[in-house]
Amino acid sequence: MSEQKIEYTYRPDRKEIIAQNEAGDVVGEIEYTGTDKFWSIIHTGVRPEYRGGMIARSLVRLVVEAAREQGVQLGATCSYAIKVLRETPEYSDVFTPAE
């Protein structure tokens, strides 16, 4: 696959961030649920032909940034998001791991 430009769009009304290729096709998404104090990432997905790059990790980073801006804590039930949140010390200010 050749390098394509990926554009990310935060849609707070739908509690998701999507990744789109140059043609406008959705190639990845991250979804969360939550309140004004706590969000939980419930799904991270990237289309098979776009896997192996940085799209999924970028989606997690963008949710972390949005959580910081909104002043909320983050958790996750999505196994990929849990892995990234746990292994990235810079996210410890917003990530609340489950007991």
Summary of the structure (lengths in Angstrom):
residues: 99
radius of gyration: 13.2
end to end distance: 40.1
largest distance: 42.1
contacts: 267
relative contact order: 0.18
helix: 34%
strand: 33%
